[in-house]
Every structure is written in structure tokens, then in C-alpha cells.
Amino acid sequence: MTVQPAQSEFVRSLAKVLVHEGGYSNHPADPGGATMKGVTQRVYDDYREALNLKPSAVRNISETELQAIYRRRYWDLAKCDRLAPGVSYVVFDGAVNSGVAQSAKWLQRALAGMGLYKGTIDGVVGDGTILAASQVNDNDALVGKICELRLAFLKQLKTWKTFGKGWSARVAGVRKVGQAWASGSIGPEVTYVAGGEARAMLSDAKPAPKLAVADAATGAGGGSFGIAGVLKTAQEQLMPFAGTSQFINQAVAVLVVGGVVITVGGLGYRWYAQRRKAERAEALDIETAPAVVEG
């Protein structure tokens, strides 16, 4: 793995990130709120407070402040200067859009999928993560896997319907550039697509599918109190009167068919909900098996 001078990699990576971030935005559905060139008001406030400076509107951020925030809060925290060209850019862009920890998890999971990382998926780029990244022989493939994990995560957010088009375009552009840089090429130009700058955070994840509907239909967890159980009880109560009238016969038949339909439907929904729940957990990195902690 050849790591380029950190400053040159940071400069060209930031140039790409700033294209995706655009200028000033304050979309009501964006959890980042007021944002200027990718820096949110909250982040800007934290930066100025740390320097004992008075608060200022993020619209007024200077180029020097912009460079410093991106360098310290994202590039340095994600240890991007210790990653290969292309990989460092992809991790950096993910950190800006979804936080350093989330981007680090995508890197760790991608490395684990390549059989190189054995540590905990903890979102901290430590020595174990760096060592695994240094052993990659195909950074083009690593970039692709990171972007796949990122896109899967984005699709699980409640704001996907609003910002999905922009996010998809951003990730596609990041992937192309990252793979080109990983291969030693210059790479294509990226373009701004509205919505791609919106913050994509775990806190905005869609809720997990609930099994209560399936339980109510099949009676799971509730004995005879489920809908199917109620229908079965009614059927049993009417059975002694079957044959005494056409109405009773029809009622019993309806209860039998209804019970079967509801039970089968409930079981089908339970299977669907459980599958969706597993996909959600995988995409959001919220269920990971314990592993060896990095040293």
C-alpha cells in the first residue's frame, strides 16, 4: 500500500467533499440544520467556543476555519492520513456525511469481509484497523465494499425518501473517484446533486418492523387471545349447532376460512418482519458479535 503525503491527499479529498456539500442549506428535514459548505452551526459553535471566540452564524465561516474544522474534526479523527489514496477519501467523505464513527464502522466491516480485520466493529480507527487496511491488495474492491455498506445504511433512514436521490448520486460519485485514486488514476469530476449534503445519521433510522400485528393474527405470545384464537373459539361454540340451519353452517364455514387466512397472513408477515429487522440491524451496524478488542 502506498500512502501519499497527507497534505496533498487532504487537499484534493476536501475539494471533492466541498462539491457535494454545496453552499448554505437549512432544509427542515436535514438533522444537521443550518449548514455552510458542510459545516453545521453546532459544529461551528463548538469550534469557536474551543478557541474562546464569540458565536457567529455559520454563513460567515472563513476559509481558514473551514479548512481547520475539516482537518481536525474529520480527517484527523478518522486517521485518513494513514490510509491509502482513494480509501482515505471515501472514509473522509463518509465521516463528513454520517460521522467519523459510522464511517469507521463501514471501513472495519469492509476489512472484516475481506478477512483482514478481526477486531471489534467499534467505529474507532485504531492500530488494528490501520494494520488491516495496510494489508489490502485490492483497494479498488475495498472502496466498493465501503460504498455498498454506506448505501445500505442510507436506505434504512427515515429521510431516504427526501434525500435518497442526492445521497445515491453522492455515493456513486465518491465510489468512482475513490476507485480511480486507488488505482492511481486522476478520477472523474464530481457534481453537486441537491440532497446529497443532508446529514445521514443513525438517530434518523427507520423503526424496526413490529411483530405485534403478526402476534395478534396468529395468537403468538397471547394464548387464545389472538384474532385467530378468537375465531377458533367462536367456531367451536357454533359447531354443536352445525346442521341446524343454513345460517349456522355458513357462519362456521366463514370462521374456518377466516381463521386460516388470518393465521397464514400473520405467519407471512412475521417472516417478512423478521427478515426486514435482520436487514435493518445489519445495515445500521446495531447488532455485531463480540470480537477481540484492538490494542
TORNUMI-266277 format. One record per residue: x, z, y of N, C-alpha, C in turn; residue in one letter. Coordinates in steps of 0.05 Angstrom, whole numbers, plus 5000, padded with zeros to 4 digits. Example, Ala and Ser with C-alpha at 12.3 -4.5 7.8 and 13.67 -1.06 7.14 Angstrom:
<atoms>
{{5264 5156 4886} {5246 5156 4910} {5264 5156 4934} "a"}
{{5257 5142 4955} {5273 5143 4979} {5258 5157 5001} "s"}
</atoms>
This chain:
<atoms>
{{5017 5000 4976} {5000 5000 5000} {5017 5000 5025} "m"}
{{5012 4982 5043} {5027 4981 5068} {5010 4991 5091} "t"}
{{5019 5013 5104} {5004 5024 5126} {5017 5015 5152} "v"}
{{5001 5002 5169} {5011 4992 5195} {5015 5015 5214} "q"}
{{5030 5010 5236} {5033 5031 5256} {5006 5041 5265} "p"}
{{5003 5067 5266} {4977 5079 5272} {4964 5070 5298} "a"}
{{4981 5067 5318} {4970 5060 5345} {4958 5032 5344} "q"}
{{4972 5013 5331} {4961 4985 5331} {4936 4984 5314} "s"}
{{4935 4998 5293} {4911 4999 5276} {4887 5012 5291} "e"}
{{4893 5033 5305} {4872 5047 5320} {4861 5029 5342} "f"}
{{4879 5016 5356} {4870 4999 5379} {4853 4976 5369} "v"}
{{4861 4962 5349} {4845 4939 5340} {4819 4948 5326} "r"}
{{4820 4971 5313} {4796 4982 5300} {4776 4990 5321} "s"}
{{4785 5004 5342} {4767 5013 5363} {4754 4990 5377} "l"}
{{4769 4968 5380} {4758 4944 5394} {4734 4934 5379} "a"}
{{4736 4934 5352} {4713 4925 5336} {4690 4944 5337} "k"}
{{4696 4970 5336} {4675 4991 5337} {4660 4989 5363} "v"}
{{4674 4985 5385} {4660 4984 5411} {4642 4960 5414} "l"}
{{4648 4938 5399} {4629 4915 5400} {4603 4923 5387} "v"}
{{4604 4937 5364} {4580 4945 5350} {4564 4966 5366} "h"}
{{4579 4983 5381} {4566 5004 5396} {4552 4995 5421} "e"}
{{4561 4973 5432} {4548 4962 5457} {4553 4980 5481} "g"}
{{4534 4981 5499} {4538 4996 5524} {4522 5022 5523} "g"}
{{4504 5026 5543} {4488 5050 5544} {4462 5047 5529} "y"}
{{4455 5067 5514} {4429 5067 5499} {4418 5095 5498} "s"}
{{4391 5096 5496} {4378 5121 5494} {4351 5117 5480} "n"}
{{4352 5105 5456} {4328 5099 5441} {4315 5125 5431} "h"}
{{4288 5128 5435} {4275 5152 5427} {4277 5159 5397} "p"}
{{4282 5139 5380} {4284 5144 5352} {4313 5148 5343} "a"}
{{4332 5145 5361} {4360 5149 5355} {4367 5179 5358} "d"}
{{4375 5192 5336} {4381 5221 5337} {4405 5227 5355} "p"}
{{4421 5207 5362} {4444 5211 5379} {4436 5215 5408} "g"}
{{4412 5207 5416} {4403 5210 5443} {4418 5192 5462} "g"}
{{4422 5200 5487} {4436 5185 5507} {4464 5179 5497} "a"}
{{4472 5154 5497} {4498 5146 5486} {4510 5124 5503} "t"}
{{4536 5126 5508} {4550 5105 5523} {4574 5096 5506} "m"}
{{4574 5071 5498} {4595 5059 5482} {4602 5076 5457} "k"}
{{4580 5086 5445} {4583 5101 5420} {4588 5131 5423} "g"}
{{4592 5140 5448} {4597 5169 5453} {4570 5181 5462} "v"}
{{4560 5201 5447} {4535 5213 5454} {4540 5234 5477} "t"}
{{4518 5241 5490} {4520 5261 5511} {4531 5287 5500} "q"}
{{4522 5295 5477} {4531 5320 5465} {4561 5320 5460} "r"}
{{4571 5298 5449} {4600 5296 5443} {4616 5296 5469} "v"}
{{4605 5282 5489} {4619 5281 5515} {4619 5309 5528} "y"}
{{4597 5324 5526} {4596 5351 5537} {4617 5369 5523} "d"}
{{4619 5367 5497} {4638 5383 5482} {4667 5377 5491} "d"}
{{4672 5351 5495} {4699 5342 5503} {4706 5354 5530} "y"}
{{4688 5352 5549} {4694 5361 5576} {4695 5392 5577} "r"}
{{4679 5405 5562} {4679 5434 5561} {4706 5444 5551} "e"}
{{4716 5431 5530} {4742 5439 5518} {4765 5436 5539} "a"}
{{4761 5419 5559} {4782 5415 5579} {4775 5430 5605} "l"}
{{4754 5448 5603} {4745 5463 5626} {4736 5446 5649} "n"}
{{4724 5423 5642} {4713 5405 5663} {4683 5409 5665} "l"}
{{4672 5402 5688} {4643 5405 5692} {4628 5383 5676} "k"}
{{4604 5389 5668} {4588 5369 5653} {4584 5344 5670} "p"}
{{4582 5322 5657} {4577 5296 5671} {4560 5278 5653} "s"}
{{4545 5261 5665} {4529 5242 5650} {4547 5224 5634} "a"}
{{4540 5219 5609} {4557 5203 5591} {4560 5174 5602} "v"}
{{4541 5166 5618} {4543 5139 5631} {4569 5136 5647} "r"}
{{4580 5159 5656} {4603 5159 5674} {4629 5162 5659} "n"}
{{4629 5161 5633} {4653 5166 5617} {4675 5145 5625} "i"}
{{4700 5155 5628} {4721 5137 5635} {4734 5125 5611} "s"}
{{4750 5105 5614} {4763 5091 5592} {4783 5110 5578} "e"}
{{4796 5127 5594} {4815 5146 5583} {4801 5167 5565} "t"}
{{4778 5176 5575} {4762 5196 5560} {4752 5183 5534} "e"}
{{4743 5158 5536} {4732 5144 5513} {4753 5141 5491} "l"}
{{4777 5133 5499} {4799 5130 5480} {4806 5157 5467} "q"}
{{4807 5178 5483} {4815 5204 5473} {4794 5214 5453} "a"}
{{4768 5211 5459} {4747 5221 5441} {4748 5206 5415} "i"}
{{4750 5180 5416} {4750 5165 5391} {4775 5171 5374} "y"}
{{4797 5175 5387} {4822 5181 5373} {4820 5208 5360} "r"}
{{4814 5229 5375} {4815 5256 5365} {4791 5264 5347} "r"}
{{4768 5255 5355} {4744 5264 5341} {4738 5248 5315} "r"}
{{4747 5224 5314} {4740 5207 5291} {4765 5197 5276} "y"}
{{4783 5182 5290} {4806 5170 5276} {4824 5192 5264} "w"}
{{4832 5212 5280} {4850 5232 5270} {4837 5250 5249} "d"}
{{4812 5258 5253} {4799 5275 5234} {4795 5262 5207} "l"}
{{4791 5236 5207} {4788 5221 5182} {4815 5212 5170} "a"}
{{4837 5220 5183} {4864 5214 5173} {4868 5184 5170} "k"}
{{4856 5169 5188} {4857 5140 5186} {4885 5128 5188} "c"}
{{4902 5142 5202} {4930 5132 5204} {4945 5134 5178} "d"}
{{4933 5146 5158} {4946 5148 5132} {4932 5131 5111} "r"}
{{4915 5114 5120} {4901 5095 5103} {4910 5067 5107} "l"}
{{4906 5050 5088} {4914 5022 5090} {4898 5007 5111} "a"}
{{4910 4986 5122} {4894 4969 5141} {4869 4959 5128} "p"}
{{4848 4957 5143} {4822 4949 5132} {4807 4973 5122} "g"}
{{4819 4989 5105} {4806 5013 5095} {4803 5033 5118} "v"}
{{4825 5036 5135} {4824 5054 5157} {4801 5046 5177} "s"}
{{4798 5021 5181} {4777 5011 5200} {4749 5017 5189} "y"}
{{4745 5012 5163} {4719 5017 5151} {4712 5046 5151} "v"}
{{4731 5064 5145} {4726 5092 5146} {4721 5102 5174} "v"}
{{4736 5091 5193} {4733 5098 5221} {4705 5090 5232} "f"}
{{4697 5066 5226} {4670 5057 5235} {4648 5074 5223} "d"}
{{4651 5080 5198} {4631 5097 5185} {4630 5125 5197} "g"}
{{4654 5136 5204} {4655 5162 5216} {4641 5163 5243} "a"}
{{4644 5141 5259} {4631 5140 5285} {4601 5139 5282} "v"}
{{4592 5124 5263} {4563 5119 5259} {4548 5141 5245} "n"}
{{4562 5154 5225} {4548 5174 5209} {4563 5201 5207} "s"}
{{4585 5204 5221} {4600 5229 5220} {4624 5226 5201} "g"}
{{4645 5241 5207} {4670 5239 5192} {4666 5248 5163} "v"}
{{4651 5270 5159} {4647 5280 5132} {4633 5260 5114} "a"}
{{4612 5247 5125} {4597 5227 5109} {4614 5203 5102} "q"}
{{4630 5194 5121} {4647 5171 5116} {4668 5177 5096} "s"}
{{4679 5202 5098} {4699 5211 5079} {4688 5212 5050} "a"}
{{4662 5220 5048} {4649 5220 5022} {4647 5193 5009} "k"}
{{4641 5173 5026} {4640 5145 5016} {4667 5137 5006} "w"}
{{4688 5144 5020} {4715 5137 5012} {4722 5151 4985} "l"}
{{4715 5177 4983} {4722 5192 4959} {4706 5182 4935} "q"}
{{4681 5175 4939} {4664 5165 4917} {4674 5138 4908} "r"}
{{4682 5121 4927} {4692 5095 4920} {4718 5097 4904} "a"}
{{4735 5116 4912} {4760 5120 4898} {4755 5132 4870} "l"}
{{4735 5150 4869} {4728 5161 4843} {4717 5140 4824} "a"}
{{4702 5121 4835} {4691 5099 4819} {4713 5081 4809} "g"}
{{4736 5081 4822} {4759 5064 4813} {4777 5080 4794} "m"}
{{4768 5105 4789} {4784 5122 4770} {4809 5134 4782} "g"}
{{4810 5135 4809} {4835 5144 4822} {4832 5172 4834} "l"}
{{4808 5180 4841} {4803 5206 4854} {4789 5225 4835} "y"}
{{4800 5249 4831} {4789 5268 4812} {4779 5293 4827} "k"}
{{4782 5294 4853} {4775 5318 4868} {4745 5320 4874} "g"}
{{4739 5340 4889} {4711 5346 4897} {4703 5326 4919} "t"}
{{4678 5316 4917} {4667 5299 4938} {4658 5318 4960} "i"}
{{4677 5326 4977} {4671 5346 4997} {4671 5336 5026} "d"}
{{4677 5310 5030} {4677 5299 5057} {4701 5307 5073} "g"}
{{4722 5317 5060} {4746 5325 5074} {4769 5307 5064} "v"}
{{4781 5292 5081} {4803 5275 5073} {4829 5292 5072} "v"}
{{4834 5302 5048} {4857 5319 5043} {4879 5303 5029} "g"}
{{4899 5318 5020} {4922 5305 5006} {4913 5290 4981} "d"}
{{4893 5301 4966} {4884 5288 4942} {4871 5261 4948} "g"}
{{4856 5260 4969} {4843 5235 4977} {4863 5214 4986} "t"}
{{4883 5223 5002} {4904 5205 5012} {4920 5195 4988} "i"}
{{4927 5212 4969} {4943 5204 4946} {4928 5183 4930} "l"}
{{4902 5187 4926} {4886 5168 4911} {4885 5141 4925} "a"}
{{4881 5142 4952} {4880 5118 4968} {4906 5102 4967} "a"}
{{4928 5117 4965} {4954 5103 4964} {4960 5089 4938} "s"}
{{4944 5096 4918} {4947 5084 4891} {4930 5059 4886} "q"}
{{4914 5052 4906} {4896 5029 4904} {4912 5003 4904} "v"}
{{4906 4986 4884} {4920 4960 4883} {4902 4938 4895} "n"}
{{4877 4944 4899} {4858 4924 4909} {4841 4936 4932} "d"}
{{4852 4937 4956} {4838 4949 4978} {4814 4932 4986} "n"}
{{4814 4907 4980} {4791 4890 4985} {4767 4900 4970} "d"}
{{4771 4908 4944} {4750 4919 4928} {4741 4946 4938} "a"}
{{4761 4962 4947} {4755 4989 4957} {4737 4987 4982} "l"}
{{4743 4969 5000} {4727 4964 5024} {4698 4957 5016} "v"}
{{4696 4939 4997} {4670 4930 4988} {4653 4953 4977} "g"}
{{4666 4970 4961} {4651 4993 4949} {4643 5013 4970} "k"}
{{4660 5018 4989} {4653 5037 5011} {4629 5027 5026} "i"}
{{4629 5001 5032} {4606 4990 5047} {4580 4990 5031} "c"}
{{4582 4986 5005} {4559 4987 4988} {4546 5015 4988} "e"}
{{4563 5035 4986} {4554 5063 4987} {4542 5070 5014} "l"}
{{4554 5059 5035} {4543 5064 5062} {4516 5052 5066} "r"}
{{4512 5027 5057} {4487 5014 5060} {4465 5028 5043} "l"}
{{4472 5037 5019} {4453 5052 5003} {4444 5077 5017} "a"}
{{4462 5091 5030} {4456 5115 5045} {4437 5108 5068} "f"}
{{4443 5087 5083} {4426 5080 5106} {4397 5074 5098} "l"}
{{4394 5061 5075} {4367 5054 5066} {4350 5078 5059} "k"}
{{4363 5102 5056} {4348 5126 5049} {4340 5142 5074} "q"}
{{4346 5131 5098} {4339 5145 5122} {4312 5137 5133} "l"}
{{4298 5156 5145} {4271 5152 5156} {4272 5130 5178} "k"}
{{4295 5127 5191} {4297 5108 5213} {4305 5081 5204} "t"}
{{4306 5076 5178} {4314 5050 5167} {4296 5027 5178} "w"}
{{4270 5033 5179} {4251 5012 5188} {4257 5004 5217} "k"}
{{4266 5023 5232} {4272 5018 5261} {4299 5005 5265} "t"}
{{4319 5015 5251} {4347 5006 5256} {4359 4991 5233} "f"}
{{4344 4987 5212} {4356 4974 5188} {4369 4947 5193} "g"}
{{4356 4930 5209} {4367 4904 5215} {4395 4906 5228} "k"}
{{4396 4924 5248} {4421 4927 5262} {4443 4940 5245} "g"}
{{4435 4960 5229} {4454 4973 5211} {4465 4953 5190} "w"}
{{4447 4937 5179} {4455 4917 5158} {4475 4898 5170} "s"}
{{4470 4888 5194} {4488 4869 5207} {4515 4883 5212} "a"}
{{4514 4908 5221} {4539 4922 5227} {4556 4926 5202} "r"}
{{4544 4935 5180} {4558 4940 5155} {4570 4913 5145} "v"}
{{4554 4892 5147} {4563 4866 5137} {4588 4857 5153} "a"}
{{4587 4861 5180} {4610 4854 5196} {4634 4871 5191} "g"}
{{4630 4896 5187} {4652 4915 5181} {4664 4907 5154} "v"}
{{4648 4900 5135} {4659 4893 5109} {4676 4868 5111} "r"}
{{4667 4848 5125} {4682 4823 5128} {4709 4828 5141} "k"}
{{4709 4843 5163} {4734 4848 5177} {4752 4866 5160} "v"}
{{4741 4887 5148} {4757 4905 5132} {4770 4891 5108} "g"}
{{4756 4873 5095} {4768 4859 5072} {4789 4838 5082} "q"}
{{4784 4827 5105} {4804 4808 5116} {4830 4823 5123} "a"}
{{4827 4845 5136} {4851 4861 5144} {4865 4872 5119} "w"}
{{4849 4879 5098} {4861 4889 5074} {4878 4868 5060} "a"}
{{4870 4843 5065} {4884 4820 5052} {4906 4809 5071} "s"}
{{4909 4821 5094} {4930 4811 5113} {4921 4790 5132} "g"}
{{4895 4783 5132} {4884 4763 5150} {4875 4775 5176} "s"}
{{4870 4757 5196} {4861 4767 5222} {4832 4777 5221} "i"}
{{4816 4763 5206} {4788 4770 5203} {4770 4758 5224} "g"}
{{4744 4757 5219} {4725 4745 5238} {4719 4763 5262} "p"}
{{4707 4751 5282} {4697 4766 5305} {4671 4780 5296} "e"}
{{4666 4803 5308} {4640 4816 5302} {4622 4813 5327} "v"}
{{4597 4815 5323} {4578 4813 5345} {4559 4837 5346} "t"}
{{4550 4843 5370} {4531 4865 5373} {4503 4857 5364} "y"}
{{4491 4874 5348} {4463 4870 5340} {4448 4896 5347} "v"}
{{4427 4893 5363} {4412 4917 5371} {4404 4934 5348} "a"}
{{4408 4960 5351} {4401 4979 5330} {4424 4987 5313} "g"}
{{4445 4971 5313} {4468 4978 5297} {4483 5002 5308} "g"}
{{4479 5008 5333} {4493 5030 5346} {4479 5057 5341} "e"}
{{4455 5057 5331} {4439 5081 5326} {4453 5099 5306} "a"}
{{4454 5125 5312} {4466 5144 5294} {4451 5146 5268} "r"}
{{4466 5146 5246} {4454 5147 5219} {4463 5173 5205} "a"}
{{4447 5194 5207} {4455 5220 5198} {4439 5230 5174} "m"}
{{4451 5246 5158} {4437 5257 5134} {4412 5273 5142} "l"}
{{4412 5285 5165} {4389 5300 5174} {4364 5283 5177} "s"}
{{4367 5257 5178} {4344 5239 5181} {4336 5226 5154} "d"}
{{4345 5238 5132} {4339 5227 5106} {4309 5228 5100} "a"}
{{4299 5208 5086} {4271 5209 5077} {4267 5232 5058} "k"}
{{4243 5244 5058} {4238 5267 5039} {4238 5256 5011} "p"}
{{4245 5274 4992} {4244 5266 4964} {4215 5263 4955} "a"}
{{4210 5244 4937} {4182 5240 4927} {4172 5266 4914} "p"}
{{4148 5272 4919} {4136 5297 4908} {4122 5291 4881} "k"}
{{4125 5310 4863} {4113 5306 4836} {4085 5319 4835} "l"}
{{4076 5331 4857} {4051 5345 4856} {4028 5326 4848} "a"}
{{4029 5301 4858} {4007 5282 4851} {4006 5277 4821} "v"}
{{4030 5273 4809} {4031 5268 4781} {4023 5293 4765} "a"}
{{4031 5316 4775} {4023 5341 4762} {3993 5345 4763} "d"}
{{3981 5338 4786} {3952 5341 4788} {3937 5322 4770} "a"}
{{3949 5298 4766} {3936 5279 4749} {3938 5285 4720} "a"}
{{3962 5295 4712} {3967 5300 4683} {3962 5328 4675} "t"}
{{3961 5347 4695} {3958 5375 4688} {3985 5388 4683} "g"}
{{4007 5374 4688} {4033 5386 4683} {4037 5410 4700} "a"}
{{4046 5432 4688} {4051 5456 4703} {4026 5471 4710} "g"}
{{4003 5462 4704} {3979 5475 4712} {3958 5479 4690} "g"}
{{3967 5477 4665} {3948 5481 4643} {3926 5461 4644} "g"}
{{3901 5471 4644} {3878 5454 4644} {3867 5449 4672} "s"}
{{3883 5455 4692} {3872 5453 4720} {3878 5426 4732} "f"}
{{3893 5408 4719} {3897 5382 4729} {3872 5365 4728} "g"}
{{3872 5343 4742} {3849 5326 4742} {3841 5317 4714} "i"}
{{3862 5309 4699} {3857 5301 4671} {3845 5324 4655} "a"}
{{3855 5348 4661} {3845 5371 4646} {3816 5377 4653} "g"}
{{3808 5373 4678} {3781 5378 4687} {3762 5357 4673} "v"}
{{3771 5332 4672} {3755 5311 4660} {3752 5317 4630} "l"}
{{3773 5327 4617} {3772 5332 4589} {3752 5355 4583} "k"}
{{3753 5375 4601} {3734 5398 4598} {3705 5389 4600} "t"}
{{3700 5372 4620} {3673 5361 4624} {3665 5345 4600} "a"}
{{3684 5329 4589} {3678 5313 4565} {3670 5330 4542} "q"}
{{3685 5352 4538} {3680 5370 4515} {3653 5383 4518} "e"}
{{3645 5389 4542} {3619 5403 4547} {3596 5384 4542} "q"}
{{3600 5358 4547} {3578 5338 4543} {3577 5327 4515} "l"}
{{3598 5330 4499} {3599 5318 4473} {3576 5327 4454} "m"}
{{3569 5353 4455} {3547 5362 4437} {3521 5347 4443} "p"}
{{3518 5336 4468} {3494 5323 4475} {3495 5292 4472} "f"}
{{3519 5283 4463} {3522 5254 4459} {3501 5244 4439} "a"}
{{3489 5222 4445} {3469 5210 4428} {3441 5218 4435} "g"}
{{3438 5238 4453} {3411 5247 4460} {3399 5230 4482} "t"}
{{3417 5217 4497} {3407 5199 4518} {3428 5179 4525} "s"}
{{3419 5156 4535} {3438 5135 4543} {3456 5145 4566} "q"}
{{3444 5160 4584} {3459 5170 4607} {3483 5188 4598} "f"}
{{3477 5206 4579} {3498 5224 4569} {3520 5207 4555} "i"}
{{3512 5188 4540} {3532 5170 4526} {3550 5156 4546} "n"}
{{3538 5146 4567} {3553 5132 4588} {3572 5151 4603} "q"}
{{3562 5175 4608} {3578 5195 4622} {3603 5203 4605} "a"}
{{3599 5207 4579} {3621 5214 4562} {3642 5191 4561} "v"}
{{3632 5166 4560} {3650 5143 4559} {3666 5141 4585} "a"}
{{3653 5145 4608} {3667 5144 4633} {3688 5166 4635} "v"}
{{3681 5190 4626} {3700 5212 4626} {3725 5206 4609} "l"}
{{3720 5195 4585} {3742 5188 4567} {3761 5168 4580} "v"}
{{3749 5146 4590} {3765 5125 4603} {3779 5135 4628} "v"}
{{3764 5150 4644} {3776 5161 4669} {3799 5179 4663} "g"}
{{3796 5196 4643} {3818 5214 4636} {3843 5199 4627} "g"}
{{3839 5178 4611} {3862 5163 4602} {3876 5149 4625} "v"}
{{3860 5136 4642} {3871 5122 4665} {3887 5140 4683} "v"}
{{3875 5163 4690} {3889 5182 4708} {3914 5193 4695} "i"}
{{3913 5199 4669} {3936 5210 4656} {3959 5190 4655} "t"}
{{3952 5165 4647} {3973 5144 4646} {3984 5139 4674} "v"}
{{3966 5138 4693} {3975 5133 4721} {3993 5155 4730} "g"}
{{3986 5180 4724} {4002 5203 4731} {4030 5202 4719} "g"}
{{4031 5195 4693} {4056 5193 4679} {4074 5171 4691} "l"}
{{4060 5149 4698} {4075 5127 4710} {4087 5135 4737} "g"}
{{4071 5149 4753} {4080 5157 4779} {4103 5178 4776} "y"}
{{4100 5196 4757} {4121 5216 4752} {4148 5202 4746} "r"}
{{4147 5181 4729} {4171 5166 4722} {4183 5153 4747} "w"}
{{4166 5141 4763} {4175 5128 4788} {4187 5148 4807} "y"}
{{4173 5171 4811} {4182 5191 4830} {4209 5203 4821} "a"}
{{4212 5208 4796} {4237 5219 4786} {4260 5199 4789} "q"}
{{4255 5174 4785} {4275 5153 4788} {4283 5151 4818} "r"}
{{4263 5151 4835} {4268 5150 4864} {4284 5174 4874} "r"}
{{4277 5197 4863} {4290 5222 4870} {4320 5221 4862} "k"}
{{4325 5210 4839} {4353 5208 4829} {4369 5188 4847} "a"}
{{4356 5165 4854} {4369 5145 4871} {4375 5157 4898} "e"}
{{4356 5173 4908} {4359 5186 4935} {4383 5205 4934} "r"}
{{4384 5222 4913} {4406 5241 4911} {4433 5227 4909} "a"}
{{4434 5205 4895} {4459 5190 4892} {4467 5178 4918} "e"}
{{4448 5165 4932} {4455 5151 4957} {4463 5171 4979} "a"}
{{4450 5194 4980} {4455 5213 5001} {4477 5233 4995} "l"}
{{4489 5231 4972} {4511 5249 4965} {4502 5278 4965} "d"}
{{4478 5284 4956} {4468 5311 4957} {4469 5325 4931} "i"}
{{4476 5311 4910} {4479 5323 4883} {4505 5312 4871} "e"}
{{4525 5328 4871} {4550 5320 4859} {4560 5341 4839} "t"}
{{4571 5332 4817} {4581 5350 4797} {4606 5364 4808} "a"}
{{4610 5390 4801} {4634 5404 4810} {4659 5392 4797} "p"}
{{4680 5391 4813} {4705 5380 4803} {4728 5396 4813} "a"}
{{4752 5387 4808} {4776 5401 4817} {4779 5399 4847} "v"}
{{4783 5422 4860} {4786 5422 4889} {4814 5413 4897} "v"}
{{4815 5397 4918} {4841 5386 4927} {4859 5409 4936} "e"}
{{4885 5404 4932} {4905 5423 4941} {4914 5417 4969} "g"}
</atoms>
